[in-house]
Amino acid sequence: ITLDLEGCTARVANLMKRNNINTEIAFWLDFSLKELCDEVDFPELRTVNSPISCVPSTYEYSLPADYSRMSSVYYKCTSDSPVTGHNLVPLPRQFYKSDTVDYERLLNNGNPTKGNPIYYFVEHNKLIIYPAYRDDGGTGTLTVTYYRIPEDWPEATQLPEIDARWHHYLIWLAFFWGMSFDEKSSEG
């Protein structure tokens, strides 16, 4: 059984007992693919970006446009001898978004604490490191490993970028989206 876009669309249409909404079903399938990829760590979507050069006194770095979720951040200090490196520790969201410690106080935006980064978190598609990178002339890089957003599913014969054992889940996710929209449209 080939579960490309055309095959998945036909199966969802059959479940819904409607053959006149293939464009909408294709949209729901694409949306379902992206939603599923937000929840599952698909190795085929794991990406390592080119190392980002650390900038003195800087704690905020832009993430790639196809960033979905973080896997790891590796810091490498290239100016020390011997060259050293370590994985940064992710800060849980409740730590920097709480009454105890908030984003501004953690980073002390006016005069950020500087040093070799130890921690990171992601906020609005920005990688935030703590402490901010040191300003003593040292050089370092950050290598971000992340799960990317899957490509759009434009071609009828194209297979989704995830392993075949997950394709049938897309049919059911799209079916439930379709039923939800179908119910809303019949109510209005």
C-alpha positions as CSV (number, residue, x, y, z in Angstrom):
1,I,0.0,0.0,0.0
2,T,1.4,3.4,-1.0
3,L,0.4,6.1,1.3
4,D,1.4,9.2,-0.7
5,L,-0.7,12.3,-0.7
6,E,-3.1,10.9,-3.3
7,G,-3.5,7.6,-1.5
8,C,-4.0,9.3,1.9
9,T,-6.5,11.8,0.5
10,A,-8.6,9.0,-1.0
11,R,-8.6,7.1,2.3
12,V,-9.7,10.2,4.3
13,A,-12.4,11.0,1.7
14,N,-13.6,7.4,2.0
15,L,-13.8,7.6,5.8
16,M,-15.7,10.9,5.5
17,K,-17.9,9.6,2.7
18,R,-17.1,12.7,0.7
19,N,-15.2,12.9,-2.5
20,N,-15.7,16.6,-3.2
21,I,-13.2,18.1,-0.8
22,N,-9.9,16.7,-1.9
23,T,-8.2,20.1,-1.7
24,E,-9.3,20.5,2.0
25,I,-8.2,17.0,2.8
26,A,-4.7,17.6,1.3
27,F,-4.5,20.7,3.6
28,W,-5.6,18.7,6.6
29,L,-3.0,16.0,5.8
30,D,-0.2,18.5,5.5
31,F,-1.3,20.2,8.7
32,S,-1.5,16.7,10.4
33,L,2.0,15.9,9.3
34,K,3.3,19.1,10.8
35,E,1.4,18.6,14.1
36,L,2.6,15.0,14.4
37,C,6.2,16.1,13.8
38,D,5.8,18.6,16.7
39,E,5.1,15.7,19.0
40,V,7.4,12.9,17.8
41,D,11.2,13.0,17.4
42,F,11.5,11.7,13.9
43,P,15.2,10.9,13.2
44,E,14.8,11.7,9.5
45,L,13.9,15.3,10.5
46,R,16.9,15.8,12.9
47,T,19.2,18.4,11.5
48,V,22.6,19.8,12.6
49,N,23.2,23.4,11.6
50,S,26.5,25.0,10.7
51,P,28.3,26.2,13.9
52,I,27.2,29.7,14.9
53,S,30.1,32.0,16.0
54,C,29.6,33.4,19.5
55,V,29.5,37.2,19.7
56,P,31.0,38.9,22.8
57,S,28.3,39.9,25.4
58,T,25.6,38.3,23.3
59,Y,23.0,35.9,24.6
60,E,20.4,35.8,21.8
61,Y,20.9,34.0,18.5
62,S,18.4,33.4,15.7
63,L,17.3,29.8,14.9
64,P,16.9,28.5,11.3
65,A,13.6,29.2,9.5
66,D,12.8,25.5,9.5
67,Y,13.3,25.1,13.3
68,S,10.6,23.1,15.0
69,R,12.0,21.7,18.3
70,M,15.4,21.5,19.9
71,S,17.5,18.4,20.3
72,S,20.7,19.8,21.7
73,V,23.1,22.7,21.7
74,Y,26.9,22.1,21.8
75,Y,29.3,24.8,22.9
76,K,32.9,24.7,21.7
77,C,35.6,27.1,23.0
78,T,38.1,27.4,20.2
79,S,40.4,30.0,21.9
80,D,41.4,27.9,24.9
81,S,44.2,25.4,24.8
82,P,43.2,22.6,24.7
83,V,40.0,23.2,22.9
84,T,37.1,22.4,25.1
85,G,33.4,21.9,24.6
86,H,30.2,20.7,26.3
87,N,26.5,20.3,25.7
88,L,24.4,23.2,27.1
89,V,21.8,22.3,29.7
90,P,18.2,23.2,28.7
91,L,16.4,25.4,31.2
92,P,12.8,24.4,31.8
93,R,10.2,27.0,30.7
94,Q,8.8,27.3,34.2
95,F,12.2,28.4,35.4
96,Y,12.4,31.5,33.2
97,K,8.6,32.2,32.9
98,S,7.7,32.2,36.6
99,D,7.3,34.7,39.5
100,T,10.6,33.5,40.9
101,V,13.0,34.2,38.0
102,D,11.8,35.8,34.8
103,Y,13.5,36.3,31.4
104,E,14.6,39.9,32.1
105,R,16.1,39.2,35.5
106,L,17.7,36.0,34.4
107,L,19.6,37.7,31.6
108,N,20.0,41.1,33.3
109,N,19.5,42.7,29.8
110,G,21.3,46.0,30.7
111,N,24.5,44.3,31.9
112,P,24.3,40.6,31.2
113,T,26.5,38.1,33.1
114,K,29.2,36.9,30.8
115,G,31.2,33.7,30.5
116,N,31.2,30.4,28.7
117,P,27.6,29.4,28.2
118,I,26.1,26.7,30.4
119,Y,22.4,26.9,29.9
120,Y,20.0,27.6,27.0
121,F,16.3,28.0,26.3
122,V,14.3,28.9,23.2
123,E,11.9,31.8,23.1
124,H,10.2,33.1,19.9
125,N,12.5,31.1,17.6
126,K,15.6,32.6,19.3
127,L,18.2,30.6,21.1
128,I,19.0,32.2,24.4
129,I,22.2,31.2,26.2
130,Y,23.2,31.9,29.8
131,P,25.6,33.4,30.6
132,A,26.0,35.7,27.6
133,Y,29.2,34.9,25.7
134,R,32.3,36.3,27.3
135,D,33.9,39.5,26.1
136,D,37.6,38.8,26.8
137,G,38.6,38.1,23.2
138,G,37.8,34.4,23.3
139,T,36.3,32.6,20.4
140,G,33.6,29.9,20.5
141,T,30.9,28.3,18.5
142,L,27.4,26.9,19.1
143,T,26.2,23.9,17.2
144,V,22.4,23.5,17.3
145,T,20.9,20.1,16.6
146,Y,17.1,20.4,16.1
147,Y,14.1,18.8,14.5
148,R,13.0,20.7,11.4
149,I,9.6,21.4,10.1
150,P,8.8,18.9,7.3
151,E,8.5,20.1,3.8
152,D,5.1,20.9,2.5
153,W,3.3,18.0,0.8
154,P,2.6,19.5,-2.6
155,E,2.8,16.5,-5.0
156,A,0.1,13.9,-5.2
157,T,2.7,11.1,-5.6
158,Q,5.1,12.4,-3.0
159,L,5.6,10.4,0.2
160,P,5.7,12.3,3.5
161,E,9.3,12.7,5.0
162,I,8.6,10.5,8.0
163,D,9.0,6.7,8.2
164,A,6.3,4.7,6.5
165,R,5.1,3.1,9.7
166,W,3.7,6.5,10.7
167,H,1.8,7.2,7.5
168,H,-1.5,5.7,8.6
169,Y,-1.6,8.0,11.6
170,L,-1.8,10.9,9.2
171,I,-5.0,9.5,7.7
172,W,-6.7,9.4,11.1
173,L,-5.4,12.8,12.2
174,A,-6.7,14.4,9.0
175,F,-10.0,12.5,9.3
176,F,-10.5,13.9,12.8
177,W,-9.6,17.5,11.6
178,G,-12.0,17.0,8.7
179,M,-14.8,15.8,11.0
180,S,-14.3,18.8,13.3
181,F,-14.4,21.3,10.4
182,D,-17.4,19.4,8.9
183,E,-19.3,19.7,12.1
184,K,-18.5,23.4,12.5
185,S,-19.6,24.2,8.9
186,S,-22.9,22.3,9.4
187,E,-23.6,24.2,12.7
188,G,-23.0,27.6,11.1
